[in-house]
Amino acid sequence: MTSPADRINKRMSELGLSQADVMRGTGAGRATVSGWINGSNSPSAKYMESLAKVLKTTSSWILNGQENKTNQLDNSVDLKPLYTVGYAPVISWVQAGDFTDMESISNLAECEMLPLVPGAGRRSFYLEVKGLSNAPYFEEGEKICIDPDWCLEDIQTGEMIVVKCNDTATFKALISESNGYFLKPLNPNWGEKIIPLNEDCVLVGKYVGSFRPAKKFNLS
């Protein structure tokens, strides 16, 4: 292997990792990871440790192809901690419509922070459900976790997504057909049944779970 990109591609192939897997594991954006893969840029110190963990190797091997044998990692060893908790901000639907990365959220320090659901990428965020278009499956006020590091082609029919159409973000189920993509509200009584996903619509992210705090039930 002659370059970091060659070594990154080699390990991704060996481990069966996709670009989306690397994005979720490191928290880096799509353009950044694409640069690592095609060789237009090398991983910075900010991402090196997490990239090495994703690739189950060391940073020195990624950078120069060399590593101390005492630090060499067995491919069968899972480097993920047994239990870690990450947090994500609860942002507004307006902010979701303008989302590019966490730097695009101007009031990030003021946002409510909630624990990430299992499997959510590091760049995920929460939105609060508004309206009844997906009732009774999603309640108004429910906090839904959205992972932005997904491609539309990798999302299956029936999975929930947030898309931005004409500067407005909406939360609906995806329908993938040979003639295009469509959105469908889950509420059978909702007015709009099937909504075409036109060229003006942009995927914001995929729904990966909800944060539901414990609540008290009235048993009387």
N, C-alpha and C positions, 0 to 999 in steps of 0.2 A: 504494500500500500504506500503510495507516494504523497498523499495529502490528507488533511483532516476529513475532507469530503469523501474521499475513497474509503476511509476507515469507518466513517459514520454510515455510509451506504452498506458496507460489508456487514456491520453489526445489525443494522435494521433488517437486512435480508436474512441473516442467521436466526434472528429472534422473531421474525415474522411481524415486524412493526411497520405501521403505516405512518405517514406524515402527521396525521391527526393524533396518533398515539404519542408521538414525540412532543407535539404541541401541548397535549393534556398533561404529560409527565413533567414538562419543564416550565409551563406557563408562558412560553414564548409565542409570539404571533405567527401567523401563516407566512408572511414575507420573510421574517427572521429565520424560521426553520427551512424555508425553501432555499435561502442563501447558504445555510450550512450544507444542504444536500447537493446543490449544484456547484458549490465551491466559490460563489461570489463573495462570501464573507465567512470568517471563522467564528466559532462560539466565543463570546466574551466571558469574562470572569463571573459576571452576574448569573449566567446560566450553566457554567461548566460543571458544577457539582451535581445539579439535577440531571443534566444530560448524561453524565457518566453513570448515574444510578439507573436511568432509563435503559441505557445500552449495556448495563452490567459489566462495566469495565472501569478504567481509571482515566482521569483527565490527562495524565501524561501520555497515555497510549493514544487518546484522541488527537492530541496536539502534535506528537512527534513519533508515534508508533513504538515507543519504548516504555517499559515499566519494570519496576523492581519485582522480581519473582515473588518476594514475600507479600507484595500487594496485589498480585494477580488474582483475579476473582474467578471462581468456578461458575460456569454458565448455569449450573443447576441451582445456584444459590439465589434466593429471592431477597433482594436488598430492601424491599418495602418494609417499613416498620410495622410491627404488629398492630399498632393503633396510633393514628395521628388525627388531629383535628385542625382543619383549615377553616377560615371564615370568609364570607363573601358579603358585599354590601347589598342593601335593599335600595334599588334605584327607582326613579319614576319612569312612567311609560314614555314621557317626552325624552328623557335621557336614553332610554332603550332605543328610540328611533334614531338617535344621533350616535349610538355607541360604535366606537372603533377599537378602543382598548381602555384600560382603567384610567389612563391619563386624560381621556376625554370627559371624565366625570369631575367637574370642577369642585363639587362639595363633598368629595369622597370621605374626608375626615369627619363630616357631620352625619354620614349615612348610618342607619342601623346596621349592625353586623350580625349575621346568623351563621351557625356552623354549616359547612358544606355537607350535602348529602353524599353517601358513598358513590364513588365513580365519577363525581363531578370534576371537571378540569379546574386548574388553578385560576383561570381567568373568568370563571363563572360568576354570575350575579343573581340576585333575587328580584322578582317583581310581585306586586300585590294584585291578585285577581280583581278585576272590575267587571261588573255586569253579570248577566246570567246566561251568556251564550253557550257556555259549556256545563251548565248545571244539569243534573245533580252531581256530576263527576268532579267538578271543581267549584268550591264554595267562594262566594264573594269575600274578599279579605284574606284568602289563603295565599301564603307566600310560596311561589313556584321558583325553582332553581333552573336557570337557563345557562347552558354551556355554549359559548360562541364558536368554539373550535370544531365545528362540524361542517361538512360539505353537504349540500342538498342531495347529491347523488348517493350519499351513504345513509340517508334517512329513509325509513320504510313507511309504506302506507299504514296509517293508523297511529303513527307516532305524532306527538304534539310539538309544534314549533312556534316560534315568534318570528314574524316577518314584518318588514317595514314597507308599506305601500303609500306613496304620496306623502311621505314624512309622518305617517301615522303607524304605530306599531300595533299589531294584533296577534292574538293567541288562538290558534286553531289546529285541528288535526290535518295532517297531510294526506293527500291522495296522489299517488304517482301512477300515471297512465302512459301509454305509448304516445298519446297525442299531447302530453304536457303534464303540468302539476296543478293541483287544485287544493283549496282549503275548505274544510267542513266544520261547522260548529257541532258540538256533541249534543246540545239541547235539541231534542226532536221538535220542539214547538217554536224554535227560533225562525224568524222570517226568511233570512238568507240560508238556503240549503247548501249549495255548492258555489264556491267563489273561485274563478280562474286565477291562477298565479301568473300575472302578466310580466312583461319585461321590466316594468318600473318597480317591481317588488324585489326586495333584497332580504336574504335570510339573516336574521339577527342571531338566532341560536336555537338549540334543541332543548326541550324540556327533559330534565334528568331526575326530577324528584321534587318533593314538597317538604317544607318545614312545617310541622304541625305540633305545636306545643300541647301538653296535656290539658284537658279541660274537665270540668266538673259536670256530671249529668244529673238532671232532675229526675228522681225516681218516684216522686209522689204522684 
